[in-house]
Amino acid sequence: MNRSGYILLLLVFSLLSGCVSLFGEEEDKTRNWSANRFYSEASTALNEGDYQKAIKYYEMLEARFPFGKYAMQSQLDIAYAYYKSDEADSAIAAADRFIRTNPRNPRVDYAYYLKGLVNFNRSVDFITRFLPTDLSQRDSGAANESFRDFGELVRRFPDSEYSKDARVRMVYLHNLVAQHEVHIASYYMKKGAYLAAANRCKEVVEKFQRAPAVEQALEIMVKAYTKLELPKLAEDSQRVLELNREKGAFTQNVDKPEDRSMARVVWEKLGLDEN
């Protein structure tokens, strides 16, 4: 091998060595980290809004130190990190794992609360956060899931410091799903499926009492039964409608809760980023 070829070979080896150093830098950096160090670095990343970095360190912490208080704390913290990074399925899975492995932990109620928040926001995309959108016209599956999650929280932990917020959200979701059903009934009316529309609204009246959408449901029932030439049912629906209007049963007004900010308030209050 001539001199120029030898120099070229050395240069190639040098570059390869640099690449190995470059790609192995993060592994070398954390090689001797303690569980405390991992948790501290992950919490710092979470506080700074670097959720992917936080998730990475929480996962490494659990892999290297699967037992102990830091591993347990990281299970709940990573659920919050997934939530903040809009990874809904991963957030739900992490919260479920914490509930399953730490059923008596004093923070387990937050895991239920976080599941409710994830499903609360699951159907809210980027555009919805900035433009006024009628969420009741969307699929109500996530809303139903969220309602069940919050309901489980309230049932198991009625005195929880944030069960009050969960109850407010449940009322909002209750009204949202009721309005969703009325939208479907309105669609049936436009298509001439009057019996289907009447039956849908009947379910709203029976299952979603006190929801504002009940007024519109009764109105549709009157129209649907009239179209079906069922005057007795139309008159009954009209009578119930007028009676509830006189009692002011349709005046309830519940604003959409501040979903994302509340998650951070609770997370800080629990001190989940403290060593």
ZADO-1210 file (C-alpha; in nm, 4 decimals, padded with zeros to 6 digits):
<atoms>
<atom x="00.0000" y="00.0000" z="00.0000" code="MET" pos="1"/>
<atom x="00.1422" y="00.3396" z="-00.0978" code="ASN" pos="2"/>
<atom x="00.1553" y="00.6357" z="00.1380" code="ARG" pos="3"/>
<atom x="-00.1567" y="00.8101" z="-00.0014" code="SER" pos="4"/>
<atom x="-00.3605" y="00.4897" z="00.0325" code="GLY" pos="5"/>
<atom x="-00.2428" y="00.4456" z="00.3930" code="TYR" pos="6"/>
<atom x="-00.3424" y="00.8022" z="00.4818" code="ILE" pos="7"/>
<atom x="-00.6834" y="00.7500" z="00.3207" code="LEU" pos="8"/>
<atom x="-00.7356" y="00.4320" z="00.5248" code="LEU" pos="9"/>
<atom x="-00.6468" y="00.6140" z="00.8467" code="LEU" pos="10"/>
<atom x="-00.8894" y="00.8887" z="00.7562" code="LEU" pos="11"/>
<atom x="-01.1723" y="00.6365" z="00.7024" code="VAL" pos="12"/>
<atom x="-01.1032" y="00.4677" z="01.0386" code="PHE" pos="13"/>
<atom x="-01.0954" y="00.8082" z="01.2061" code="SER" pos="14"/>
<atom x="-01.4335" y="00.9024" z="01.0576" code="LEU" pos="15"/>
<atom x="-01.5866" y="00.5684" z="01.1578" code="LEU" pos="16"/>
<atom x="-01.4563" y="00.6128" z="01.5100" code="SER" pos="17"/>
<atom x="-01.6105" y="00.9584" z="01.5241" code="GLY" pos="18"/>
<atom x="-01.9449" y="00.8219" z="01.4097" code="CYS" pos="19"/>
<atom x="-01.9428" y="00.5534" z="01.6780" code="VAL" pos="20"/>
<atom x="-01.8624" y="00.8198" z="01.9350" code="SER" pos="21"/>
<atom x="-02.1373" y="01.0428" z="01.8009" code="LEU" pos="22"/>
<atom x="-02.4126" y="00.7798" z="01.8015" code="PHE" pos="23"/>
<atom x="-02.3026" y="00.6248" z="02.1274" code="GLY" pos="24"/>
<atom x="-02.2692" y="00.9545" z="02.3128" code="GLU" pos="25"/>
<atom x="-02.6138" y="00.9429" z="02.4796" code="GLU" pos="26"/>
<atom x="-02.5640" y="00.5844" z="02.5970" code="GLU" pos="27"/>
<atom x="-02.2231" y="00.6688" z="02.7427" code="ASP" pos="28"/>
<atom x="-02.3671" y="00.9793" z="02.9048" code="LYS" pos="29"/>
<atom x="-02.6219" y="00.7847" z="03.1083" code="THR" pos="30"/>
<atom x="-02.4185" y="00.4701" z="03.1685" code="ARG" pos="31"/>
<atom x="-02.3431" y="00.5442" z="03.5331" code="ASN" pos="32"/>
<atom x="-02.6507" y="00.7462" z="03.6182" code="TRP" pos="33"/>
<atom x="-02.8340" y="00.6620" z="03.9376" code="SER" pos="34"/>
<atom x="-03.2120" y="00.6271" z="03.9589" code="ALA" pos="35"/>
<atom x="-03.2213" y="00.9691" z="04.1250" code="ASN" pos="36"/>
<atom x="-03.0244" y="01.1217" z="03.8377" code="ARG" pos="37"/>
<atom x="-03.2542" y="00.9701" z="03.5756" code="PHE" pos="38"/>
<atom x="-03.5621" y="01.0946" z="03.7559" code="TYR" pos="39"/>
<atom x="-03.4162" y="01.4407" z="03.8035" code="SER" pos="40"/>
<atom x="-03.3184" y="01.4729" z="03.4361" code="GLU" pos="41"/>
<atom x="-03.6571" y="01.3430" z="03.3224" code="ALA" pos="42"/>
<atom x="-03.8430" y="01.5839" z="03.5494" code="SER" pos="43"/>
<atom x="-03.6334" y="01.8757" z="03.4272" code="THR" pos="44"/>
<atom x="-03.7113" y="01.7862" z="03.0668" code="ALA" pos="45"/>
<atom x="-04.0797" y="01.7604" z="03.1515" code="LEU" pos="46"/>
<atom x="-04.0814" y="02.1015" z="03.3188" code="ASN" pos="47"/>
<atom x="-03.9089" y="02.2509" z="03.0138" code="GLU" pos="48"/>
<atom x="-04.1683" y="02.1040" z="02.7787" code="GLY" pos="49"/>
<atom x="-03.9292" y="01.8549" z="02.6182" code="ASP" pos="50"/>
<atom x="-04.1743" y="01.5672" z="02.6518" code="TYR" pos="51"/>
<atom x="-03.9986" y="01.3230" z="02.4222" code="GLN" pos="52"/>
<atom x="-03.6750" y="01.3592" z="02.6150" code="LYS" pos="53"/>
<atom x="-03.8628" y="01.3156" z="02.9418" code="ALA" pos="54"/>
<atom x="-04.0318" y="01.0004" z="02.8110" code="ILE" pos="55"/>
<atom x="-03.6964" y="00.8613" z="02.7010" code="LYS" pos="56"/>
<atom x="-03.5389" y="00.9111" z="03.0441" code="TYR" pos="57"/>
<atom x="-03.8435" y="00.7737" z="03.2280" code="TYR" pos="58"/>
<atom x="-03.8330" y="00.4633" z="03.0100" code="GLU" pos="59"/>
<atom x="-03.4598" y="00.4187" z="03.0694" code="MET" pos="60"/>
<atom x="-03.5124" y="00.4642" z="03.4427" code="LEU" pos="61"/>
<atom x="-03.7744" y="00.1893" z="03.4545" code="GLU" pos="62"/>
<atom x="-03.5605" y="-00.0402" z="03.2400" code="ALA" pos="63"/>
<atom x="-03.2484" y="-00.0045" z="03.4554" code="ARG" pos="64"/>
<atom x="-03.4140" y="00.0408" z="03.7943" code="PHE" pos="65"/>
<atom x="-03.7485" y="-00.1450" z="03.7751" code="PRO" pos="66"/>
<atom x="-03.8003" y="-00.1412" z="04.1502" code="PHE" pos="67"/>
<atom x="-03.8054" y="00.1393" z="04.4050" code="GLY" pos="68"/>
<atom x="-03.9776" y="00.4709" z="04.4525" code="LYS" pos="69"/>
<atom x="-03.8356" y="00.6389" z="04.1429" code="TYR" pos="70"/>
<atom x="-03.9604" y="00.3648" z="03.9113" code="ALA" pos="71"/>
<atom x="-04.3040" y="00.3892" z="04.0716" code="MET" pos="72"/>
<atom x="-04.3143" y="00.7686" z="04.0409" code="GLN" pos="73"/>
<atom x="-04.1957" y="00.7544" z="03.6812" code="SER" pos="74"/>
<atom x="-04.4918" y="00.5355" z="03.5844" code="GLN" pos="75"/>
<atom x="-04.7320" y="00.8168" z="03.6643" code="LEU" pos="76"/>
<atom x="-04.5050" y="01.0929" z="03.5370" code="ASP" pos="77"/>
<atom x="-04.4628" y="00.9244" z="03.2013" code="ILE" pos="78"/>
<atom x="-04.8400" y="00.9013" z="03.1657" code="ALA" pos="79"/>
<atom x="-04.8554" y="01.2790" z="03.2070" code="TYR" pos="80"/>
<atom x="-04.5676" y="01.3231" z="02.9590" code="ALA" pos="81"/>
<atom x="-04.7508" y="01.1122" z="02.7019" code="TYR" pos="82"/>
<atom x="-05.0647" y="01.3179" z="02.7639" code="TYR" pos="83"/>
<atom x="-04.8778" y="01.6443" z="02.7056" code="LYS" pos="84"/>
<atom x="-04.7199" y="01.5088" z="02.3864" code="SER" pos="85"/>
<atom x="-05.0643" y="01.4097" z="02.2531" code="ASP" pos="86"/>
<atom x="-04.9919" y="01.0366" z="02.2602" code="GLU" pos="87"/>
<atom x="-05.3333" y="00.9376" z="02.3923" code="ALA" pos="88"/>
<atom x="-05.3075" y="00.5594" z="02.3703" code="ASP" pos="89"/>
<atom x="-04.9691" y="00.5548" z="02.5433" code="SER" pos="90"/>
<atom x="-05.0968" y="00.7874" z="02.8172" code="ALA" pos="91"/>
<atom x="-05.3974" y="00.5628" z="02.8830" code="ILE" pos="92"/>
<atom x="-05.1781" y="00.2516" z="02.8866" code="ALA" pos="93"/>
<atom x="-04.9326" y="00.4109" z="03.1317" code="ALA" pos="94"/>
<atom x="-05.2129" y="00.5279" z="03.3614" code="ALA" pos="95"/>
<atom x="-05.3737" y="00.1823" z="03.3541" code="ASP" pos="96"/>
<atom x="-05.0406" y="00.0222" z="03.4372" code="ARG" pos="97"/>
<atom x="-04.9950" y="00.2526" z="03.7360" code="PHE" pos="98"/>
<atom x="-05.3463" y="00.1722" z="03.8594" code="ILE" pos="99"/>
<atom x="-05.2861" y="-00.1996" z="03.8150" code="ARG" pos="100"/>
<atom x="-04.9468" y="-00.2099" z="03.9872" code="THR" pos="101"/>
<atom x="-05.0130" y="00.0529" z="04.2551" code="ASN" pos="102"/>
<atom x="-05.3811" y="00.0186" z="04.3524" code="PRO" pos="103"/>
<atom x="-05.3231" y="00.1538" z="04.7044" code="ARG" pos="104"/>
<atom x="-05.0921" y="00.4383" z="04.6098" code="ASN" pos="105"/>
<atom x="-05.2196" y="00.7758" z="04.7404" code="PRO" pos="106"/>
<atom x="-05.1799" y="00.9170" z="04.3905" code="ARG" pos="107"/>
<atom x="-05.3829" y="00.6508" z="04.2108" code="VAL" pos="108"/>
<atom x="-05.6856" y="00.8815" z="04.1952" code="ASP" pos="109"/>
<atom x="-05.4830" y="01.1128" z="03.9719" code="TYR" pos="110"/>
<atom x="-05.4282" y="00.8214" z="03.7316" code="ALA" pos="111"/>
<atom x="-05.8057" y="00.7877" z="03.6958" code="TYR" pos="112"/>
<atom x="-05.8358" y="01.1634" z="03.6541" code="TYR" pos="113"/>
<atom x="-05.5651" y="01.1681" z="03.3883" code="LEU" pos="114"/>
<atom x="-05.7401" y="00.8930" z="03.1918" code="LYS" pos="115"/>
<atom x="-06.0515" y="01.1071" z="03.1913" code="GLY" pos="116"/>
<atom x="-05.8569" y="01.4074" z="03.0648" code="LEU" pos="117"/>
<atom x="-05.6945" y="01.2077" z="02.7857" code="VAL" pos="118"/>
<atom x="-06.0283" y="01.0846" z="02.6557" code="ASN" pos="119"/>
<atom x="-06.1770" y="01.4301" z="02.7099" code="PHE" pos="120"/>
<atom x="-05.9259" y="01.5710" z="02.4623" code="ASN" pos="121"/>
<atom x="-05.8906" y="01.2670" z="02.2354" code="ARG" pos="122"/>
<atom x="-06.1287" y="01.3993" z="01.9687" code="SER" pos="123"/>
<atom x="-06.0097" y="01.7588" z="01.9868" code="VAL" pos="124"/>
<atom x="-05.7583" y="01.8169" z="01.7100" code="ASP" pos="125"/>
<atom x="-05.5375" y="02.1164" z="01.6441" code="PHE" pos="126"/>
<atom x="-05.8012" y="02.3131" z="01.4519" code="ILE" pos="127"/>
<atom x="-06.0647" y="02.2588" z="01.7200" code="THR" pos="128"/>
<atom x="-05.8419" y="02.4210" z="01.9820" code="ARG" pos="129"/>
<atom x="-05.8422" y="02.7483" z="01.7922" code="PHE" pos="130"/>
<atom x="-06.1720" y="02.7544" z="01.6046" code="LEU" pos="131"/>
<atom x="-06.5232" y="02.7302" z="01.7517" code="PRO" pos="132"/>
<atom x="-06.6472" y="02.3811" z="01.6699" code="THR" pos="133"/>
<atom x="-06.9611" y="02.1944" z="01.7759" code="ASP" pos="134"/>
<atom x="-06.8042" y="01.8845" z="01.9308" code="LEU" pos="135"/>
<atom x="-07.1460" y="01.7252" z="01.9728" code="SER" pos="136"/>
<atom x="-07.1478" y="01.6538" z="01.5973" code="GLN" pos="137"/>
<atom x="-06.8427" y="01.4285" z="01.6311" code="ARG" pos="138"/>
<atom x="-06.8291" y="01.0653" z="01.7351" code="ASP" pos="139"/>
<atom x="-06.9231" y="01.0417" z="02.1020" code="SER" pos="140"/>
<atom x="-06.7095" y="00.7355" z="02.1817" code="GLY" pos="141"/>
<atom x="-06.4282" y="00.9299" z="02.3482" code="ALA" pos="142"/>
<atom x="-06.6792" y="01.1412" z="02.5408" code="ALA" pos="143"/>
<atom x="-06.8437" y="00.8263" z="02.6756" code="ASN" pos="144"/>
<atom x="-06.5053" y="00.6848" z="02.7757" code="GLU" pos="145"/>
<atom x="-06.4145" y="01.0067" z="02.9518" code="SER" pos="146"/>
<atom x="-06.7463" y="01.0107" z="03.1347" code="PHE" pos="147"/>
<atom x="-06.6824" y="00.6566" z="03.2595" code="ARG" pos="148"/>
<atom x="-06.3268" y="00.7432" z="03.3692" code="ASP" pos="149"/>
<atom x="-06.4399" y="01.0459" z="03.5671" code="PHE" pos="150"/>
<atom x="-06.7303" y="00.8464" z="03.7058" code="GLY" pos="151"/>
<atom x="-06.4903" y="00.5804" z="03.8317" code="GLU" pos="152"/>
<atom x="-06.2800" y="00.8482" z="03.9976" code="LEU" pos="153"/>
<atom x="-06.5796" y="01.0053" z="04.1713" code="VAL" pos="154"/>
<atom x="-06.7122" y="00.6660" z="04.2796" code="ARG" pos="155"/>
<atom x="-06.3828" y="00.5409" z="04.4216" code="ARG" pos="156"/>
<atom x="-06.2535" y="00.8696" z="04.5570" code="PHE" pos="157"/>
<atom x="-06.5513" y="01.0977" z="04.6313" code="PRO" pos="158"/>
<atom x="-06.3393" y="01.3159" z="04.8608" code="ASP" pos="159"/>
<atom x="-06.0481" y="01.3540" z="04.6193" code="SER" pos="160"/>
<atom x="-05.9203" y="01.7090" z="04.5938" code="GLU" pos="161"/>
<atom x="-06.0090" y="01.7209" z="04.2244" code="TYR" pos="162"/>
<atom x="-06.3242" y="01.5070" z="04.2116" code="SER" pos="163"/>
<atom x="-06.5114" y="01.8374" z="04.1995" code="LYS" pos="164"/>
<atom x="-06.3510" y="01.9161" z="03.8659" code="ASP" pos="165"/>
<atom x="-06.4345" y="01.5654" z="03.7443" code="ALA" pos="166"/>
<atom x="-06.8009" y="01.6180" z="03.8313" code="ARG" pos="167"/>
<atom x="-06.8093" y="01.9423" z="03.6327" code="VAL" pos="168"/>
<atom x="-06.6634" y="01.7607" z="03.3353" code="ARG" pos="169"/>
<atom x="-06.9169" y="01.4813" z="03.3712" code="MET" pos="170"/>
<atom x="-07.2019" y="01.7314" z="03.3456" code="VAL" pos="171"/>
<atom x="-07.0434" y="01.8848" z="03.0371" code="TYR" pos="172"/>
<atom x="-06.9948" y="01.5410" z="02.8783" code="LEU" pos="173"/>
<atom x="-07.3478" y="01.4378" z="02.9740" code="HIS" pos="174"/>
<atom x="-07.4813" y="01.7392" z="02.7838" code="ASN" pos="175"/>
<atom x="-07.2408" y="01.6844" z="02.4948" code="LEU" pos="176"/>
<atom x="-07.3488" y="01.3246" z="02.4333" code="VAL" pos="177"/>
<atom x="-07.7162" y="01.4232" z="02.4604" code="ALA" pos="178"/>
<atom x="-07.6666" y="01.6930" z="02.1962" code="GLN" pos="179"/>
<atom x="-07.4836" y="01.4394" z="01.9791" code="HIS" pos="180"/>
<atom x="-07.7878" y="01.2109" z="01.9877" code="GLU" pos="181"/>
<atom x="-08.0145" y="01.5014" z="01.8925" code="VAL" pos="182"/>
<atom x="-07.7920" y="01.5795" z="01.5932" code="HIS" pos="183"/>
<atom x="-07.8396" y="01.2227" z="01.4743" code="ILE" pos="184"/>
<atom x="-08.2152" y="01.2531" z="01.5217" code="ALA" pos="185"/>
<atom x="-08.2143" y="01.5760" z="01.3182" code="SER" pos="186"/>
<atom x="-08.0323" y="01.3915" z="01.0398" code="TYR" pos="187"/>
<atom x="-08.2990" y="01.1200" z="01.0450" code="TYR" pos="188"/>
<atom x="-08.5709" y="01.3861" z="01.0182" code="MET" pos="189"/>
<atom x="-08.4082" y="01.5318" z="00.7068" code="LYS" pos="190"/>
<atom x="-08.3956" y="01.1856" z="00.5534" code="LYS" pos="191"/>
<atom x="-08.7605" y="01.1206" z="00.6323" code="GLY" pos="192"/>
<atom x="-08.6826" y="00.8500" z="00.8890" code="ALA" pos="193"/>
<atom x="-08.9337" y="00.9891" z="01.1365" code="TYR" pos="194"/>
<atom x="-08.9714" y="00.6809" z="01.3534" code="LEU" pos="195"/>
<atom x="-08.5942" y="00.6505" z="01.3969" code="ALA" pos="196"/>
<atom x="-08.5753" y="01.0195" z="01.4865" code="ALA" pos="197"/>
<atom x="-08.8555" y="00.9887" z="01.7417" code="ALA" pos="198"/>
<atom x="-08.6998" y="00.6825" z="01.9037" code="ASN" pos="199"/>
<atom x="-08.3596" y="00.8506" z="01.9235" code="ARG" pos="200"/>
<atom x="-08.5066" y="01.1549" z="02.0925" code="CYS" pos="201"/>
<atom x="-08.7115" y="00.9393" z="02.3282" code="LYS" pos="202"/>
<atom x="-08.3838" y="00.7873" z="02.4523" code="GLU" pos="203"/>
<atom x="-08.2428" y="01.1359" z="02.5062" code="VAL" pos="204"/>
<atom x="-08.5443" y="01.2350" z="02.7167" code="VAL" pos="205"/>
<atom x="-08.5202" y="00.9159" z="02.9230" code="GLU" pos="206"/>
<atom x="-08.1425" y="00.8898" z="02.9647" code="LYS" pos="207"/>
<atom x="-08.0290" y="01.2540" z="02.9681" code="PHE" pos="208"/>
<atom x="-08.2753" y="01.4292" z="03.1949" code="GLN" pos="209"/>
<atom x="-08.1887" y="01.7931" z="03.2692" code="ARG" pos="210"/>
<atom x="-07.9605" y="01.8141" z="02.9656" code="ALA" pos="211"/>
<atom x="-08.0356" y="02.1267" z="02.7558" code="PRO" pos="212"/>
<atom x="-08.0674" y="01.9044" z="02.4466" code="ALA" pos="213"/>
<atom x="-08.3847" y="01.7508" z="02.5908" code="VAL" pos="214"/>
<atom x="-08.5810" y="02.0583" z="02.4779" code="GLU" pos="215"/>
<atom x="-08.4776" y="02.0094" z="02.1168" code="GLN" pos="216"/>
<atom x="-08.5385" y="01.6342" z="02.1486" code="ALA" pos="217"/>
<atom x="-08.8981" y="01.6951" z="02.2549" code="LEU" pos="218"/>
<atom x="-08.9487" y="01.9409" z="01.9698" code="GLU" pos="219"/>
<atom x="-08.8297" y="01.6781" z="01.7216" code="ILE" pos="220"/>
<atom x="-09.0570" y="01.4192" z="01.8810" code="MET" pos="221"/>
<atom x="-09.3586" y="01.6459" z="01.8275" code="VAL" pos="222"/>
<atom x="-09.2682" y="01.6916" z="01.4602" code="LYS" pos="223"/>
<atom x="-09.1820" y="01.3263" z="01.4052" code="ALA" pos="224"/>
<atom x="-09.5026" y="01.1921" z="01.5605" code="TYR" pos="225"/>
<atom x="-09.7035" y="01.4463" z="01.3628" code="THR" pos="226"/>
<atom x="-09.5410" y="01.3241" z="01.0405" code="LYS" pos="227"/>
<atom x="-09.6159" y="00.9669" z="01.1455" code="LEU" pos="228"/>
<atom x="-09.9800" y="01.0642" z="01.2064" code="GLU" pos="229"/>
<atom x="-09.9624" y="00.9696" z="01.5732" code="LEU" pos="230"/>
<atom x="-10.1454" y="01.2674" z="01.7280" code="PRO" pos="231"/>
<atom x="-10.1666" y="01.1231" z="02.0805" code="LYS" pos="232"/>
<atom x="-09.7892" y="01.0803" z="02.1066" code="LEU" pos="233"/>
<atom x="-09.7349" y="01.4230" z="01.9493" code="ALA" pos="234"/>
<atom x="-09.9701" y="01.5833" z="02.2039" code="GLU" pos="235"/>
<atom x="-09.8008" y="01.4034" z="02.4935" code="ASP" pos="236"/>
<atom x="-09.4597" y="01.5233" z="02.3759" code="SER" pos="237"/>
<atom x="-09.5872" y="01.8796" z="02.3384" code="GLN" pos="238"/>
<atom x="-09.7359" y="01.8734" z="02.6879" code="ARG" pos="239"/>
<atom x="-09.4099" y="01.7501" z="02.8420" code="VAL" pos="240"/>
<atom x="-09.2193" y="02.0164" z="02.6459" code="LEU" pos="241"/>
<atom x="-09.4396" y="02.3009" z="02.7688" code="GLU" pos="242"/>
<atom x="-09.4415" y="02.1750" z="03.1265" code="LEU" pos="243"/>
<atom x="-09.0609" y="02.1672" z="03.1408" code="ASN" pos="244"/>
<atom x="-09.0367" y="02.5100" z="02.9841" code="ARG" pos="245"/>
<atom x="-09.2648" y="02.6500" z="03.2531" code="GLU" pos="246"/>
<atom x="-09.0438" y="02.4969" z="03.5209" code="LYS" pos="247"/>
<atom x="-08.7288" y="02.6384" z="03.3601" code="GLY" pos="248"/>
<atom x="-08.5801" y="02.2922" z="03.3166" code="ALA" pos="249"/>
<atom x="-08.3884" y="02.3896" z="03.0021" code="PHE" pos="250"/>
<atom x="-08.1940" y="02.6861" z="03.1398" code="THR" pos="251"/>
<atom x="-07.8835" y="02.4892" z="03.2426" code="GLN" pos="252"/>
<atom x="-07.5651" y="02.6285" z="03.0911" code="ASN" pos="253"/>
<atom x="-07.2319" y="02.4536" z="03.1419" code="VAL" pos="254"/>
<atom x="-06.9181" y="02.5905" z="02.9789" code="ASP" pos="255"/>
<atom x="-06.6452" y="02.3658" z="02.8455" code="LYS" pos="256"/>
<atom x="-06.3853" y="02.3096" z="03.1224" code="PRO" pos="257"/>
<atom x="-06.0297" y="02.4279" z="03.0840" code="GLU" pos="258"/>
<atom x="-05.8961" y="02.0795" z="03.0162" code="ASP" pos="259"/>
<atom x="-05.5237" y="02.1139" z="02.9549" code="ARG" pos="260"/>
<atom x="-05.4427" y="02.3807" z="03.2127" code="SER" pos="261"/>
<atom x="-05.6124" y="02.1807" z="03.4877" code="MET" pos="262"/>
<atom x="-05.3893" y="01.8813" z="03.4192" code="ALA" pos="263"/>
<atom x="-05.0803" y="02.0898" z="03.4882" code="ARG" pos="264"/>
<atom x="-05.2274" y="02.2439" z="03.8038" code="VAL" pos="265"/>
<atom x="-05.3025" y="01.9028" z="03.9485" code="VAL" pos="266"/>
<atom x="-04.9654" y="01.7624" z="03.8412" code="TRP" pos="267"/>
<atom x="-04.7829" y="02.0472" z="04.0161" code="GLU" pos="268"/>
<atom x="-05.0044" y="02.0223" z="04.3231" code="LYS" pos="269"/>
<atom x="-04.9203" y="01.6552" z="04.3612" code="LEU" pos="270"/>
<atom x="-04.5510" y="01.7384" z="04.3444" code="GLY" pos="271"/>
<atom x="-04.4822" y="01.4679" z="04.0886" code="LEU" pos="272"/>
<atom x="-04.1696" y="01.6460" z="03.9727" code="ASP" pos="273"/>
<atom x="-04.0145" y="01.6526" z="04.3167" code="GLU" pos="274"/>
<atom x="-03.7437" y="01.4060" z="04.4193" code="ASN" pos="275"/>
</atoms>
